[in-house]
Amino acid sequence: MHVEVTSRWSGLYRFTKEEIERAIYYANSRIYLGSGSAGQVYQGVLPSGQLVAIKHIHKTAMSGSFMREVEQLSKVRHPNLVCLFGYCDQEGDQYLVYEYCANGNLAQNLLSKGNSALRFSSRFILSLVQQVLFLIGRK
């Protein structure tokens, strides 16, 4: 696997399109996770075996949305935010490679009507505890 650290976005890996396609089409199939305004998201597997979420940015998306997302997420490291591992911008296709969240995204968990959804009071208390622990760790 050829991976290079970019100088433009410190700490991010620049994947080739071939590496992205191999990660998405592992085991001769692809797993669709969902879509948003900017693109479709697929489950992928890196050669190391690590699961990742790979967003394929729509070619019709605003031209700056890819650059803005990479620029913003390359600067952020927080325990409550998904981590951006890298990107691919090759042959007119743009991909973002994220940490994989096996239990879905925050909105799915907070807004779910199922039995596993937490009540607002529980979510609020949990959020406060997490923020206090985060701040304590930053001494």
Residue pairs with C-beta under 8 A, 6 or more apart in sequence:
1 19
1 46
1 47
2 16
2 19
3 13
3 14
3 15
3 19
3 86
4 13
4 14
5 11
5 12
5 13
5 14
6 12
6 13
6 14
9 70
9 71
9 74
9 87
10 74
11 74
12 70
12 74
12 84
12 85
12 86
12 87
13 85
13 86
13 87
13 97
14 86
14 87
14 88
14 89
15 23
15 86
15 87
15 88
15 95
15 97
16 88
16 90
17 88
17 90
17 91
17 93
17 95
19 88
20 44
20 54
20 88
20 95
20 97
22 47
23 44
23 45
23 46
23 52
23 54
23 97
24 30
24 42
24 43
24 44
24 54
26 44
26 45
30 42
30 43
31 42
31 43
32 40
32 41
32 42
33 41
33 42
33 43
33 53
34 40
34 41
35 41
36 55
37 61
38 55
38 57
38 58
38 61
38 65
38 66
38 69
39 55
39 56
39 57
39 58
39 61
40 55
40 56
40 58
41 53
41 54
41 55
41 56
42 53
42 54
42 56
43 51
43 52
43 53
43 54
43 100
44 51
44 52
44 53
44 54
44 97
45 51
45 52
46 52
50 100
51 100
51 102
52 85
52 97
52 98
52 99
52 100
53 82
53 97
53 98
53 99
53 100
53 101
54 95
54 96
54 97
54 98
55 95
55 96
55 98
56 93
56 94
56 95
57 65
57 66
57 93
57 94
57 95
57 96
59 92
59 93
66 87
66 89
66 94
66 96
69 96
70 84
70 87
70 96
73 84
73 96
74 84
77 83
78 134
79 130
79 134
80 130
80 134
82 98
82 99
82 101
82 105
83 98
83 99
84 96
84 97
84 98
84 99
85 97
85 98
85 99
86 96
86 97
87 94
87 95
87 96
87 97
88 94
88 95
88 97
89 95
103 109
109 116
109 117
109 118
110 117
110 118
110 123
111 117
118 126
